[in-house]
Amino acid sequence: MLFPLYALNPRQRFPVATLLIIAANVFIMSWMSSLRDVQQAVIAAEYGFVPARLTHMGKPMMINVPVQTLNLFGIPGLQRVKMVSTDPSDVYVTFLTTQFLHGGWAHLLMNMWMLWVFGANIEDRVAPLVVLLFYLCGGVLATLTFWLSDPGGVMPVIGASGAVAAILGAYAVTFPTTKVRTLVFFVFILIFDFPALLWLGVWFLMQVTSGIMGLWGLPVEPVAFWAHIGGFVAGMVLMPLLTFGASPPGTDWRKETDDQFRFDDPRWYDRRIDEG
């Protein structure tokens, strides 16, 4: 197992948009945690993405979504059905709301940690508002990809992982050689520095492998792997378009001249000594 600690690529600006996204997700998860399990399941059914709703959108019908009524000591209880609308206005909004719902704190923390590790550097390359729109659009494209893989599904899909995958795809094409300090769990816990393209390439290959196994009916974790795949590819395609004509990665966003070095930059002190 590989767990990223941080990217060896210092931020060049305060990651406003990244922190706002994290704060919004934490706030909603905190509110969800105050509700009973059955209430959380009903919200997930109504505001998560249910593929069958999009497939039958506009038809005068309701979709029956299974809802767990009890989860006692981790043991699932009886199920009931939540009927959800196929009205376009109700379906379209779920493309956004599903990105801010999670199945638990572990699910949320993993997604937000990945966003923090890789999102701040992406925000260095584009304006905060642009990265926010990029994140949301990546999540929508990820959701559409999942729909293509299971258009008749009635289980709600929730989580920010598709949108986060778009950030990962953007990182792979923008900072491919940046080293990512990583915990490696293999008998012992080791620490290695991997190039971002290698790290993200391994992650993407795992998603593709699991996604194909799911399509073949083989046993895999109940994870929306095709949302991850779609988000990652969307990020790889969209990021070069957004940064076309921009300065190369690693260039400071503040213009520097010979007499305008940053005071926290060692070159400033070297310059003063040379001129002294």
Disulfide bonds with the S-S distance in Angstrom:
none
